[in-house]
Amino acid sequence: MKKIIVVVGMAGSGKSLAADITAKHLKTKVFRTGDVIRDEIKRRKLDYNPENDAKIAHWFHTGGREKLIIKRTWDKIKKFRNKAVVVEGCRAPEELRLLERYSNSKPIVIAIKASQEVRIKRTMKRKRFGKAEGRAYLKSRDNLELSHGLGKVMKMSDYSIDNSKLTKKQEKKRIINLLKRL
């Protein structure tokens, strides 16, 4: 039985940093569902760009294929020997249910929130897709992820951290304090 801590949030909220801090504190590893999407883009020999990222993410989150994204993530997790792992990026309630079933334990879900303006600044600074990653891209991505169920997952969270006004150092302190309470 593995203990699963799931970190969720909209793009640019700080969920990757929160997941990394959590994993480091617990001396474990982060498994990112986004890696499954990026692996599928590579497997299909597509360019990594906003359109293909959205297209493949949507493919995984429709037609019952949410199971696939978690199955592929779980295939990596079950090979990892630690008793606890961090999963970043569940976007649908079904994904949480599958993680619970695979791990035989209820995942602890931490939602990282930030205002849209803060998230826009962060994603533009990140420059994953260069100039293509602006306000319109983020709004489109938000709508897509919410349509997949991310808003429901965030409402299902056990804990929530508003990261809108926190520095990285302050976010780290909040996460560690939360983990100490767990």
N, C-alpha and C positions, 0 to 999 in steps of 0.2 A: 504494500500500500504506500503510495507516494502522496506527500502533501503538496498540493498545487496552490501557488499564489498567482492569481491572474491580475495583470495590470492593464486597464483599459482607458481609453480616452480618445478624443478627436485628434486629428493631425495637428501637430505643433503644440499640444497641451503639455508636453513634458513626460509622456508615458515611457519613452525609451530611457530617459535619465532615471526615472523612478524604478523601472525594471532593473536597470544596471545597479543602482544603489541597493535595491532589495537583494539581488543575487550576491553582490559582494558581501553584504552584511551576513547573509545566510551561508556564505561559502559554497555557492552552487552556481548553476548556469541558467541563462535566459534562453528560452525557445520562442522565437518570433514567428507568428503566423504569417507575417508579411514576407518572410523568407520563402515560404511555400509558394506564394504568389510570384515572387521574383524567380524562383527555380522553374516554375511553369513557363514563365516568359522566355527564359533561356532554353528550356526544353523544346519550345515551339519555334525557336530561332527568330524571335521577334526583337525589335529594338526596344530598349528600355526607355520608355517615354510616358508622359501622363496618360495618353490615350490607351496604350496597351496595358499600363498598370490598372487603369479603371476597368478596361474590358475584361481582363483576366480576374480581377477581384470580383467583379459582378458575376462572371461565369461560376466562380467558386461559391458565391452566395445566393445562387438561384437553382431551382430544379432539384433541391435536396442535396446539393453538392457541399453544403456546410460540413457534412460528414467527412468528405474527402479532405478538406483542409485540416480538420482536427485529427483524422486518421494519420495523415502524413506527419503532422506535428508529433502525435503520440508515438509513432514508429521511431522517432528520434529520442523522445523522452524515455521510453521503456528500456533503451540501451544504456541510459545514463544511470549510474549506480547510486547517486545520492538519494536520500529519502525525501528531500524537498526540491522542488524546481519552481522556476518563475516562467510563466507564459505571458508574453506580451501580445495584445492585439485581438482578443476575441471580439467578434462583431455581431454575434447573433446568440440569442438565448439557447438555441439548440447546441451551439458549440460548448457552452458551459455544461449543459446536461450530459453531453458526450464525455467531456473531461471527467465529470463526476463518475460516470459509469466506468470509464477505463481505469481511473485511479482508485476506485472504491473509497473515495472520500470527497466530501464537499469542498470544492475550491473556495479559497478566500479571495474575494474580488475587491480590488482597490481601484477606484475611479479617480483619474487625474483630470481636473477641469481647468480651463482657462478661457478668457474672453476671446471672441473671434478676432478682435484687433491684435491682441497679443499673439495669437496663433498665426495670423498672417505675417507679422513681423518675423516670427521665428522660422516659418517655412521659407520665407524669401531669403533669410540669412543662410539657411541650410543649403540652398541651391542644388537640391537633388536633381532637378530637371532644368537648371539654368533659368533663363528668363520666363519660361513657360509656367513657373510656379508662382503665381500671383494671386490676387484677390479672387478673380473669376475661377481659377483652378481650385482654390481652397473651398469656395462656396459649392462648386460642383462636387468635389470630393465629400464634403460634409453631407450634402443631400444624398449621395450614393450610399455612404456608410450608415446614415440614419435609416435609409430604406431597407438596409440589410438587417437592422435591428440593434445597432449600437446604442441608440438612446434607451432602449429597453434594458440592455445589458448594464448600462451605467446606473439606471434606476434600481437594478437588482444588486448593486454593489453593497458590500458589507461596510466599506469605509470610503470616504471621499475627501480629496484634498483639492482646494482651490489654489491653483498655481499661478493665477493671473499676475500677482504682485510679488511673487517670491523670487529671490535670486537662486542660483543653483545651490549655493551653500545653505540657504534657508530651506529649500526643497529637501535636500539631503537630511537636514536635521529633523524635519517633519516626518519623513519616511522612517528614519531610524527610531524616532520616538514611538511611532505607530507600531513598528515591528517589535519593540520592547514590550509593548502592551499585549501583543499576541502571544 
